Amino acid sequence: MLLKLYQVDAFCPGVFQGNAAGVVPLDAWLPDATMQAIAMENNQAETAFFIPAAPAEPFDFHLRWFTPVLEMDLCGHATLAAAHVLTRHMGCARDAVRFHSRSGILAVGRDGDRLVLDFPSRPGERQPVTLEVTQALGASPAELYLARDVMAVFGSEAEVRSLSPDIGRVAALDAFAVIATAPGDEVDFVSRFFAPKAGVPEDPATGSSHCTLTPYWADRLGKNDLHALQLSRRGGEFFCRYLGDRVHIAGHAVTYLEGTIHV
């Protein structure tokens, strides 16, 4: 069996930046074990697989995401990458792509040269700062919140940049992953994202974390339109809008490679 493979760098203006995602268009689902094996072989933070929803819905697709070790419930950068492949390489209308996913329907629109994800808002609930989180991150945050992920809020961009977490302790926390965030020096806020349980010690550019980051910073800063950076080695840039129960997360995407998988 021959399958088309794209690798797309997401939430960045050019290659070798942002977060790389594999994208594999399919006519029908492969066995889960095969898709998991492909994701492990690709060895990117996520590989997205999609199939057509129905002939009567030419711009609707079913979408799934796999890290090298598990299937995800929501992934931003691989959704951005899948929409980029559909609109750039497969002739879909640029403003009409919708994905049916484990997190509901996710629409992807366009704002100039950016793709815009319409994602669920996931605000965190305030928690006491625990010794376990402090030991895991190697620093004590000013505030702590829990949604799908733990979100640790620090006082400055420099504190977030300087974090050197104990990845083993991060993996032992009772949450999927850990977001570290702070006000930005030149943008509204910055973040880093650690997800060792998903096989990703530090993610380069994470769309789903901004489902929790956006409502927090919109409330704290008193503004709904936000510009953010992820402070990984590759870096990521996000343009976010808070809409109550939804968030818009916009960014650029660029194709790095096209290839063929032999399965």
LOVEX-819498 format. One record per residue (C-alpha): residue number from 1; x, y, z; residue in one letter. Coordinates in nm, 3 decimals. Layout:
{i = NUM	u = X	v = Y	w = Z	aa = A}
...
% end
This chain:
{i = 1	u = 0.000	v = 0.000	w = 0.000	aa = M}
{i = 2	u = 0.129	v = 0.345	w = -0.094	aa = L}
{i = 3	u = 0.020	v = 0.645	w = 0.115	aa = L}
{i = 4	u = 0.090	v = 1.013	w = 0.059	aa = K}
{i = 5	u = 0.285	v = 1.185	w = 0.337	aa = L}
{i = 6	u = 0.332	v = 1.555	w = 0.397	aa = Y}
{i = 7	u = 0.543	v = 1.717	w = 0.668	aa = Q}
{i = 8	u = 0.433	v = 2.067	w = 0.757	aa = V}
{i = 9	u = 0.591	v = 2.318	w = 0.994	aa = D}
{i = 10	u = 0.306	v = 2.492	w = 1.182	aa = A}
{i = 11	u = 0.274	v = 2.818	w = 1.377	aa = F}
{i = 12	u = 0.575	v = 2.967	w = 1.202	aa = C}
{i = 13	u = 0.647	v = 3.172	w = 0.888	aa = P}
{i = 14	u = 0.914	v = 2.939	w = 0.742	aa = G}
{i = 15	u = 1.065	v = 2.592	w = 0.753	aa = V}
{i = 16	u = 1.284	v = 2.470	w = 1.040	aa = F}
{i = 17	u = 1.065	v = 2.664	w = 1.285	aa = Q}
{i = 18	u = 0.741	v = 2.601	w = 1.473	aa = G}
{i = 19	u = 0.612	v = 2.247	w = 1.520	aa = N}
{i = 20	u = 0.650	v = 1.980	w = 1.254	aa = A}
{i = 21	u = 0.349	v = 1.756	w = 1.191	aa = A}
{i = 22	u = 0.306	v = 1.460	w = 0.964	aa = G}
{i = 23	u = -0.013	v = 1.460	w = 0.757	aa = V}
{i = 24	u = -0.144	v = 1.142	w = 0.590	aa = V}
{i = 25	u = -0.460	v = 1.175	w = 0.375	aa = P}
{i = 26	u = -0.662	v = 0.853	w = 0.357	aa = L}
{i = 27	u = -0.967	v = 0.726	w = 0.171	aa = D}
{i = 28	u = -1.068	v = 0.512	w = 0.472	aa = A}
{i = 29	u = -0.927	v = 0.450	w = 0.818	aa = W}
{i = 30	u = -0.636	v = 0.212	w = 0.854	aa = L}
{i = 31	u = -0.623	v = -0.015	w = 1.160	aa = P}
{i = 32	u = -0.539	v = 0.188	w = 1.471	aa = D}
{i = 33	u = -0.219	v = -0.010	w = 1.521	aa = A}
{i = 34	u = -0.103	v = 0.082	w = 1.170	aa = T}
{i = 35	u = -0.170	v = 0.453	w = 1.221	aa = M}
{i = 36	u = 0.009	v = 0.439	w = 1.557	aa = Q}
{i = 37	u = 0.305	v = 0.267	w = 1.393	aa = A}
{i = 38	u = 0.320	v = 0.531	w = 1.119	aa = I}
{i = 39	u = 0.317	v = 0.806	w = 1.380	aa = A}
{i = 40	u = 0.597	v = 0.633	w = 1.570	aa = M}
{i = 41	u = 0.797	v = 0.593	w = 1.249	aa = E}
{i = 42	u = 0.743	v = 0.960	w = 1.157	aa = N}
{i = 43	u = 0.865	v = 1.051	w = 1.509	aa = N}
{i = 44	u = 0.705	v = 1.397	w = 1.503	aa = Q}
{i = 45	u = 0.507	v = 1.538	w = 1.793	aa = A}
{i = 46	u = 0.188	v = 1.440	w = 1.606	aa = E}
{i = 47	u = 0.082	v = 1.283	w = 1.281	aa = T}
{i = 48	u = -0.265	v = 1.373	w = 1.153	aa = A}
{i = 49	u = -0.479	v = 1.131	w = 0.952	aa = F}
{i = 50	u = -0.799	v = 1.237	w = 0.778	aa = F}
{i = 51	u = -1.067	v = 1.080	w = 0.560	aa = I}
{i = 52	u = -1.359	v = 1.239	w = 0.369	aa = P}
{i = 53	u = -1.673	v = 1.273	w = 0.581	aa = A}
{i = 54	u = -1.917	v = 1.201	w = 0.296	aa = A}
{i = 55	u = -1.948	v = 1.273	w = -0.078	aa = P}
{i = 56	u = -2.225	v = 1.524	w = -0.003	aa = A}
{i = 57	u = -1.988	v = 1.720	w = 0.225	aa = E}
{i = 58	u = -1.682	v = 1.784	w = 0.005	aa = P}
{i = 59	u = -1.511	v = 2.012	w = 0.256	aa = F}
{i = 60	u = -1.579	v = 1.802	w = 0.569	aa = D}
{i = 61	u = -1.332	v = 1.544	w = 0.697	aa = F}
{i = 62	u = -1.286	v = 1.310	w = 0.991	aa = H}
{i = 63	u = -0.957	v = 1.383	w = 1.165	aa = L}
{i = 64	u = -0.743	v = 1.190	w = 1.415	aa = R}
{i = 65	u = -0.407	v = 1.269	w = 1.571	aa = W}
{i = 66	u = -0.136	v = 1.034	w = 1.699	aa = F}
{i = 67	u = 0.183	v = 1.111	w = 1.890	aa = T}
{i = 68	u = 0.460	v = 0.849	w = 1.870	aa = P}
{i = 69	u = 0.299	v = 0.669	w = 2.165	aa = V}
{i = 70	u = -0.077	v = 0.746	w = 2.181	aa = L}
{i = 71	u = -0.385	v = 0.895	w = 2.016	aa = E}
{i = 72	u = -0.468	v = 1.253	w = 2.118	aa = M}
{i = 73	u = -0.807	v = 1.408	w = 2.196	aa = D}
{i = 74	u = -0.707	v = 1.746	w = 2.050	aa = L}
{i = 75	u = -0.406	v = 1.881	w = 1.862	aa = C}
{i = 76	u = -0.371	v = 2.231	w = 1.722	aa = G}
{i = 77	u = -0.056	v = 2.227	w = 1.513	aa = H}
{i = 78	u = -0.145	v = 1.903	w = 1.332	aa = A}
{i = 79	u = -0.496	v = 2.040	w = 1.260	aa = T}
{i = 80	u = -0.335	v = 2.353	w = 1.115	aa = L}
{i = 81	u = -0.104	v = 2.129	w = 0.913	aa = A}
{i = 82	u = -0.394	v = 1.914	w = 0.783	aa = A}
{i = 83	u = -0.587	v = 2.224	w = 0.675	aa = A}
{i = 84	u = -0.273	v = 2.355	w = 0.504	aa = H}
{i = 85	u = -0.237	v = 2.030	w = 0.308	aa = V}
{i = 86	u = -0.603	v = 2.035	w = 0.203	aa = L}
{i = 87	u = -0.603	v = 2.398	w = 0.093	aa = T}
{i = 88	u = -0.249	v = 2.416	w = -0.049	aa = R}
{i = 89	u = -0.204	v = 2.072	w = -0.204	aa = H}
{i = 90	u = -0.546	v = 1.910	w = -0.246	aa = M}
{i = 91	u = -0.760	v = 2.187	w = -0.394	aa = G}
{i = 92	u = -1.008	v = 2.245	w = -0.108	aa = C}
{i = 93	u = -1.177	v = 2.583	w = -0.074	aa = A}
{i = 94	u = -0.958	v = 2.791	w = 0.154	aa = R}
{i = 95	u = -1.242	v = 2.910	w = 0.377	aa = D}
{i = 96	u = -1.456	v = 2.598	w = 0.404	aa = A}
{i = 97	u = -1.261	v = 2.317	w = 0.576	aa = V}
{i = 98	u = -1.425	v = 2.143	w = 0.873	aa = R}
{i = 99	u = -1.292	v = 1.851	w = 1.073	aa = F}
{i = 100	u = -1.502	v = 1.605	w = 1.276	aa = H}
{i = 101	u = -1.288	v = 1.498	w = 1.572	aa = S}
{i = 102	u = -1.289	v = 1.355	w = 1.924	aa = R}
{i = 103	u = -1.324	v = 1.719	w = 2.039	aa = S}
{i = 104	u = -1.623	v = 1.793	w = 1.817	aa = G}
{i = 105	u = -1.633	v = 1.989	w = 1.493	aa = I}
{i = 106	u = -1.325	v = 2.202	w = 1.435	aa = L}
{i = 107	u = -1.355	v = 2.460	w = 1.158	aa = A}
{i = 108	u = -1.050	v = 2.612	w = 0.993	aa = V}
{i = 109	u = -1.078	v = 2.945	w = 0.815	aa = G}
{i = 110	u = -0.834	v = 3.191	w = 0.671	aa = R}
{i = 111	u = -0.730	v = 3.543	w = 0.767	aa = D}
{i = 112	u = -0.497	v = 3.672	w = 0.498	aa = G}
{i = 113	u = -0.202	v = 3.433	w = 0.490	aa = D}
{i = 114	u = -0.288	v = 3.279	w = 0.828	aa = R}
{i = 115	u = -0.503	v = 2.976	w = 0.896	aa = L}
{i = 116	u = -0.748	v = 3.018	w = 1.185	aa = V}
{i = 117	u = -0.851	v = 2.728	w = 1.409	aa = L}
{i = 118	u = -1.191	v = 2.744	w = 1.581	aa = D}
{i = 119	u = -1.129	v = 2.538	w = 1.898	aa = F}
{i = 120	u = -1.308	v = 2.478	w = 2.228	aa = P}
{i = 121	u = -1.217	v = 2.702	w = 2.519	aa = S}
{i = 122	u = -1.070	v = 2.509	w = 2.815	aa = R}
{i = 123	u = -1.029	v = 2.752	w = 3.106	aa = P}
{i = 124	u = -0.845	v = 2.616	w = 3.407	aa = G}
{i = 125	u = -0.963	v = 2.606	w = 3.767	aa = E}
{i = 126	u = -0.742	v = 2.772	w = 4.027	aa = R}
{i = 127	u = -0.541	v = 2.526	w = 4.236	aa = Q}
{i = 128	u = -0.297	v = 2.566	w = 4.524	aa = P}
{i = 129	u = 0.067	v = 2.565	w = 4.416	aa = V}
{i = 130	u = 0.200	v = 2.223	w = 4.514	aa = T}
{i = 131	u = 0.544	v = 2.099	w = 4.604	aa = L}
{i = 132	u = 0.513	v = 1.836	w = 4.330	aa = E}
{i = 133	u = 0.471	v = 2.100	w = 4.060	aa = V}
{i = 134	u = 0.749	v = 2.315	w = 4.202	aa = T}
{i = 135	u = 0.986	v = 2.019	w = 4.210	aa = Q}
{i = 136	u = 0.884	v = 1.911	w = 3.858	aa = A}
{i = 137	u = 0.948	v = 2.256	w = 3.709	aa = L}
{i = 138	u = 1.244	v = 2.346	w = 3.931	aa = G}
{i = 139	u = 1.077	v = 2.676	w = 4.022	aa = A}
{i = 140	u = 0.768	v = 2.788	w = 4.211	aa = S}
{i = 141	u = 0.492	v = 2.950	w = 4.001	aa = P}
{i = 142	u = 0.285	v = 3.240	w = 4.130	aa = A}
{i = 143	u = -0.043	v = 3.069	w = 4.032	aa = E}
{i = 144	u = -0.157	v = 2.723	w = 3.930	aa = L}
{i = 145	u = -0.461	v = 2.616	w = 3.725	aa = Y}
{i = 146	u = -0.593	v = 2.279	w = 3.608	aa = L}
{i = 147	u = -0.780	v = 2.197	w = 3.288	aa = A}
{i = 148	u = -0.664	v = 1.903	w = 3.075	aa = R}
{i = 149	u = -0.316	v = 2.031	w = 3.158	aa = D}
{i = 150	u = -0.162	v = 2.196	w = 3.461	aa = V}
{i = 151	u = -0.096	v = 2.564	w = 3.384	aa = M}
{i = 152	u = 0.177	v = 2.725	w = 3.594	aa = A}
{i = 153	u = 0.183	v = 3.106	w = 3.581	aa = V}
{i = 154	u = 0.513	v = 3.285	w = 3.642	aa = F}
{i = 155	u = 0.594	v = 3.651	w = 3.685	aa = G}
{i = 156	u = 0.821	v = 3.711	w = 3.387	aa = S}
{i = 157	u = 0.925	v = 3.581	w = 3.046	aa = E}
{i = 158	u = 1.277	v = 3.529	w = 3.180	aa = A}
{i = 159	u = 1.149	v = 3.282	w = 3.442	aa = E}
{i = 160	u = 0.974	v = 3.074	w = 3.179	aa = V}
{i = 161	u = 1.277	v = 3.081	w = 2.949	aa = R}
{i = 162	u = 1.508	v = 2.964	w = 3.227	aa = S}
{i = 163	u = 1.298	v = 2.664	w = 3.339	aa = L}
{i = 164	u = 1.482	v = 2.332	w = 3.334	aa = S}
{i = 165	u = 1.212	v = 2.083	w = 3.436	aa = P}
{i = 166	u = 1.263	v = 1.735	w = 3.572	aa = D}
{i = 167	u = 1.081	v = 1.548	w = 3.295	aa = I}
{i = 168	u = 1.037	v = 1.237	w = 3.508	aa = G}
{i = 169	u = 0.861	v = 1.441	w = 3.777	aa = R}
{i = 170	u = 0.651	v = 1.617	w = 3.511	aa = V}
{i = 171	u = 0.536	v = 1.279	w = 3.382	aa = A}
{i = 172	u = 0.438	v = 1.174	w = 3.736	aa = A}
{i = 173	u = 0.199	v = 1.469	w = 3.785	aa = L}
{i = 174	u = -0.176	v = 1.405	w = 3.781	aa = D}
{i = 175	u = -0.237	v = 1.585	w = 3.451	aa = A}
{i = 176	u = -0.181	v = 1.521	w = 3.083	aa = F}
{i = 177	u = 0.090	v = 1.788	w = 3.049	aa = A}
{i = 178	u = 0.226	v = 2.109	w = 3.200	aa = V}
{i = 179	u = 0.201	v = 2.459	w = 3.055	aa = I}
{i = 180	u = 0.438	v = 2.725	w = 3.188	aa = A}
{i = 181	u = 0.336	v = 3.081	w = 3.105	aa = T}
{i = 182	u = 0.409	v = 3.445	w = 3.187	aa = A}
{i = 183	u = 0.355	v = 3.796	w = 3.050	aa = P}
{i = 184	u = 0.566	v = 3.854	w = 2.740	aa = G}
{i = 185	u = 0.830	v = 4.122	w = 2.701	aa = D}
{i = 186	u = 0.719	v = 4.208	w = 2.346	aa = E}
{i = 187	u = 0.395	v = 4.008	w = 2.312	aa = V}
{i = 188	u = 0.093	v = 3.960	w = 2.536	aa = D}
{i = 189	u = 0.210	v = 3.629	w = 2.682	aa = F}
{i = 190	u = 0.462	v = 3.350	w = 2.637	aa = V}
{i = 191	u = 0.453	v = 2.980	w = 2.718	aa = S}
{i = 192	u = 0.630	v = 2.647	w = 2.713	aa = R}
{i = 193	u = 0.465	v = 2.303	w = 2.702	aa = F}
{i = 194	u = 0.591	v = 1.977	w = 2.852	aa = F}
{i = 195	u = 0.409	v = 1.651	w = 2.765	aa = A}
{i = 196	u = 0.630	v = 1.351	w = 2.845	aa = P}
{i = 197	u = 0.325	v = 1.125	w = 2.894	aa = K}
{i = 198	u = 0.256	v = 1.172	w = 2.522	aa = A}
{i = 199	u = 0.618	v = 1.102	w = 2.430	aa = G}
{i = 200	u = 0.694	v = 1.473	w = 2.383	aa = V}
{i = 201	u = 0.926	v = 1.607	w = 2.658	aa = P}
{i = 202	u = 0.890	v = 1.965	w = 2.527	aa = E}
{i = 203	u = 0.659	v = 2.052	w = 2.241	aa = D}
{i = 204	u = 0.786	v = 2.320	w = 2.000	aa = P}
{i = 205	u = 0.453	v = 2.494	w = 1.929	aa = A}
{i = 206	u = 0.127	v = 2.378	w = 2.085	aa = T}
{i = 207	u = -0.215	v = 2.483	w = 1.961	aa = G}
{i = 208	u = -0.425	v = 2.297	w = 2.219	aa = S}
{i = 209	u = -0.251	v = 2.462	w = 2.516	aa = S}
{i = 210	u = -0.385	v = 2.795	w = 2.389	aa = H}
{i = 211	u = -0.737	v = 2.669	w = 2.460	aa = C}
{i = 212	u = -0.642	v = 2.722	w = 2.826	aa = T}
{i = 213	u = -0.394	v = 3.007	w = 2.786	aa = L}
{i = 214	u = -0.628	v = 3.231	w = 2.583	aa = T}
{i = 215	u = -0.917	v = 3.259	w = 2.835	aa = P}
{i = 216	u = -0.672	v = 3.317	w = 3.121	aa = Y}
{i = 217	u = -0.478	v = 3.595	w = 2.951	aa = W}
{i = 218	u = -0.789	v = 3.753	w = 2.797	aa = A}
{i = 219	u = -0.935	v = 3.788	w = 3.147	aa = D}
{i = 220	u = -0.610	v = 3.902	w = 3.307	aa = R}
{i = 221	u = -0.521	v = 4.157	w = 3.037	aa = L}
{i = 222	u = -0.878	v = 4.270	w = 2.967	aa = G}
{i = 223	u = -0.851	v = 4.211	w = 2.592	aa = K}
{i = 224	u = -0.981	v = 3.940	w = 2.362	aa = N}
{i = 225	u = -0.720	v = 3.961	w = 2.083	aa = D}
{i = 226	u = -0.380	v = 3.834	w = 2.192	aa = L}
{i = 227	u = -0.038	v = 3.783	w = 2.038	aa = H}
{i = 228	u = 0.171	v = 3.503	w = 2.189	aa = A}
{i = 229	u = 0.502	v = 3.322	w = 2.151	aa = L}
{i = 230	u = 0.605	v = 2.973	w = 2.255	aa = Q}
{i = 231	u = 0.960	v = 2.978	w = 2.386	aa = L}
{i = 232	u = 1.085	v = 2.644	w = 2.257	aa = S}
{i = 233	u = 1.409	v = 2.606	w = 2.066	aa = R}
{i = 234	u = 1.220	v = 2.617	w = 1.734	aa = R}
{i = 235	u = 0.971	v = 2.877	w = 1.858	aa = G}
{i = 236	u = 0.605	v = 2.927	w = 1.775	aa = G}
{i = 237	u = 0.386	v = 3.232	w = 1.705	aa = E}
{i = 238	u = 0.013	v = 3.250	w = 1.777	aa = F}
{i = 239	u = -0.262	v = 3.505	w = 1.715	aa = F}
{i = 240	u = -0.547	v = 3.425	w = 1.953	aa = C}
{i = 241	u = -0.902	v = 3.553	w = 2.001	aa = R}
{i = 242	u = -1.119	v = 3.473	w = 2.301	aa = Y}
{i = 243	u = -1.486	v = 3.406	w = 2.215	aa = L}
{i = 244	u = -1.623	v = 3.269	w = 2.542	aa = G}
{i = 245	u = -1.680	v = 2.898	w = 2.488	aa = D}
{i = 246	u = -1.455	v = 2.901	w = 2.179	aa = R}
{i = 247	u = -1.112	v = 3.036	w = 2.096	aa = V}
{i = 248	u = -0.961	v = 3.125	w = 1.761	aa = H}
{i = 249	u = -0.596	v = 3.026	w = 1.726	aa = I}
{i = 250	u = -0.429	v = 3.154	w = 1.411	aa = A}
{i = 251	u = -0.086	v = 3.096	w = 1.264	aa = G}
{i = 252	u = 0.117	v = 3.029	w = 0.954	aa = H}
{i = 253	u = 0.209	v = 2.692	w = 0.805	aa = A}
{i = 254	u = 0.462	v = 2.587	w = 0.543	aa = V}
{i = 255	u = 0.527	v = 2.256	w = 0.369	aa = T}
{i = 256	u = 0.867	v = 2.100	w = 0.437	aa = Y}
{i = 257	u = 0.833	v = 1.776	w = 0.238	aa = L}
{i = 258	u = 0.605	v = 1.556	w = 0.031	aa = E}
{i = 259	u = 0.669	v = 1.185	w = 0.014	aa = G}
{i = 260	u = 0.526	v = 0.834	w = -0.009	aa = T}
{i = 261	u = 0.483	v = 0.578	w = 0.269	aa = I}
{i = 262	u = 0.521	v = 0.211	w = 0.173	aa = H}
{i = 263	u = 0.309	v = 0.002	w = 0.414	aa = V}
% end
